[in-house]
Amino acid sequence: MRILVAAALVALLARADAKGWPLPAAGPTMSGDPELIFTFDDGPNPKTTPAVLDALAKHHIKAVFFLVGDRLEPMPKATPAIVARMIAEGHVVATHTMHHLDMCLKKNHDKAAGDIDTGRAVVEKATGQRTFWFRTPFGARCTLVEELLAERGLTHFHWDLDPQDWKHNDPVKAVTYVEKQVGKMTGRNVLLMHDTKQATMKALPEILDWIDEENARRKEAHKRPIRIIQAPELAIERLPEGLLAWLADAMPSSLGARLASVM
């Protein structure tokens, strides 16, 4: 059954643009509400990732974490518990290469392939799960990357909103950017942040509190709320209708968790 689910996800997940990837990164809004998907790159980091997980748990949000292999091997002492927590709390774990290199710069096929394959293997070993979503470092898109991903059945998952926390590491700038962009968005947007950064760790609780407050204001004004799309929910959405019905009948009480476990 896992093979069937995985094959369906690979075939049907939308190909996720700065730098040429199609937008919106996760397709159009399905509800008509402005929709937001949280994604985090470059982790895990024992100094910051637990606080990011705390903030998400407080607001009942399940995100996508794109893990870098060299943060998992050799494995820092605190990291296994962090990875186990990600899985236990229903987040989707995906891959972000082994060494976070721009594979489009030198366009070395063997080196790029090795960075993808080794990173994927390390993440899968650490999580005990197969991975099918992938994010290329720096969002770099070129023929080489597209060919390598196609050969491996990996789907690139890009983003729509980038507060550049990785660049300025300033929580105030991150909060200001996200509130402005999310406040005016009308469709579906994938938000890129970095759980390795102090700025993200400090900004995320404020951003999530603001979303709750903004939704309360919108309710009073009879305006569409900001809808958070959970990562397993997005996976379920991308399954074909017939297969989804079959899976729901086969495991109605834990469909989302099971799907997340094969990402």
N, C-alpha and C positions, 0 to 999 in steps of 0.2 A: 504493500500500500504506500509506503514511503517513497518508493521509486515512482509510482504513479503520480503522487502529489508533486514531487520534485519536478518531474517532466512537464507537468501542467504549468507550474510556476515559471519554469525556464521559458516555455513557449509563449506565455501570455502576459508576463509582466512587461509594462511599457518600458521601452528603452529610454532610460533617462539620459544648463547650457551656459553659461559663459563658455566660451571656447567651443561652441558648435553643437553641443548636445541638445536634442530637442526639448522644447519647453511647451507647456508646464512639465516639470520633471516627473510627476506622478500622474499625469493625465488631467482631464477636466474635473471640476467639482461634480460629485454625484448627487449631492443633497440640494444644491442651489445656494447653500450657505457658504461664506468664506471658510475654507478648510486649511488646517495647518498640520504638517507632519514634522516631528522633531527627529533630527539625525545628528549624530556626534562622531567626529573623526579623531584618529591618531592615538586612541587609548589602548589599554587602560593605564591610568596613572594613579598609583596608590595614594598620592597626596591630594588629588582633586576629584577623581571619579566617584568615590563613595559619597561625597557631598552632592554631586550631580544626581546620583541615584536616589539620595534622600529627597531632593526637591521633586523629582519625577514621581516618587512613591507618594509623597504628600498630596499631590494633585492627581493621582491615579492615571498617570500617563505612561504609555509603553512606546519606546523610541526604537530607532535603529542605530546600533553602534558598529562603526566600521573600524575594526581592530587592526593594528599594525603588528606583524609577526615578531619584529625584534623587541617589542615590549613584552612578549610572552616567552621568549626563549633567548637566553636563559630566564627562567621564571622568577621574578622577585618574590620574596617570601609572602607578601600580602596579596599578591595578584590572584592566586587560585580562588580565594574566597570572593573576590570582586567579580570574577568571571562567573562563578557559580551563582552569585546573587543576580547578575544580569539575567541568566537563564531562568532562575526560580521566579523572578518578578515579571516574566513574560516579555522581556525585550527581545528584539530580533538582532542576532549577531551576524555580521557580514565581514567581508575582507577588504583590506586597504593596502595590499602588497606586504612584502617582508621588510623592505628598507625605505619605503616612501620616496622612491626616485621618480623623476619625470621620465617616463619611458619613451616620450616622443622627441627628446632632445638628440640623443645619439642614434636612436632607432636601431639598437642592437637586438636582434630577434632573440638570440639565446639568453642574453642577460635579462631582457624584459620578461620572457617566458619563465625563467627561473625565479624572478622576483614575485611573479603572480603565483606560481605553483608552490613555492616554498612558503610564502605567506599564507596561502589557503590551507596548506597541510598543517602548519603550526596552529592556526586558529581552530581548525577542526579537531586537532588533537587536544587542545586546551578546553574546548567546549563539549567535545563528544558529539558534535553535530555536523551534518553536511551544510555547506554554504553555497548560495546561488546568487545572492546580491553582491555587487562589487562596486567600489568607488575608486576611480583612478586618481592617484596623487595630483594635486593642483588642478584637477578637472581636465587634464590634458587629453585631447582627442586627436587621433591620427589613424591612418589606415592600419598601422601595425597593432595598435591597441584594439581596434575593432576586430581585426582578424583573430588575435589571441583570445579575446573574450568569446567570440563565436565558436572557436574550436573547443573551448572548455565549458560551453553551456552556461557562461556567466552573464548576468544582465547588469549593465551599468546603471547606477542609481545616482542621478545628478541632483542639483539643487536649484532653487529659484531665489532664495534670500540668503545673503552672506554678510553678516555684520562685521566680518574681518577681525574677529576676536583673536585669531591666530597672528595677526599683524601688529595691532596696537596694544593688545592685552589690557584694554581699558574697560572696566565694567560699565562705566557711565556711557561711553560711546556705544557699547553693545546694546544696552537697554534702550537708549534713545533711538537707535536704528530700528530695532525690532518693534518697538511700540509704534513708531511712525509707519513702517511698512505694513505691519499686521493690521494696524488700525484702518488702513485704507484699502486693503486687499479685497477683491471681490470673488476670486476663484480659488483654486487649490494651489498651495505653495508648500514646497519642501524647504525647511529652515536648516541651514548648515551651522553647527557650532562645534567646539572642540573641548571635550571633557578633560583634556590635558592642561587647560589654561586656567589660571586664577581668575581671569576676567569672566569666563563662562561660569565657573563655580560661584562667583559672587553675583553675577547678573541674573542667572536663571531663576532663583527664587523670586526676585523682583518682577521679572517678566511674567512668570506664572501667576503671581498675585495680581498683576495688572490685567491679565486676561480675564481672571475671575471678576474683577471689578468692572472691567469694560463690558463683560457679558451681562452683569447686573444692570448697568446703565442702558444697554441695548434692550433688555427685557422691558424696562420701564418705558422706553421710547417705542416699543413694538418694532424693533429692527432685528434683522437676522443676526444670530449669535455667531461668534467665532467657534467653529467646530474643530475639535482636536481629533484627527484621525489616528487611531491606534495602529501600531505597526502590524500586529496580527490581523487586524481588521482590513488593512490594505492588501495583505496577502490573500485573504478570503475573497475580497472584491475581485481580484484578478483571475480567480478560477472560473472555468466555464460553468454555466448554470446547471447542466446535468451532473457534472462531477461534484459540484458543491452539494446538491441535493443528496447524492449518494453518500458523501462523507458525513453530512449532518445526520443521516439515518444510522450510519455505522458507529458514530461516536458523538452523540448530541451534547454530552455534558462538558466536553473538553476540546471542541473543534479548534478554537483559536490557539490554545496552547500547543496542540499537536502540530498544527500548521507551522507555528513559529519554530518548533523544534526541528523542522526539516529545511529551514531557510539556509 
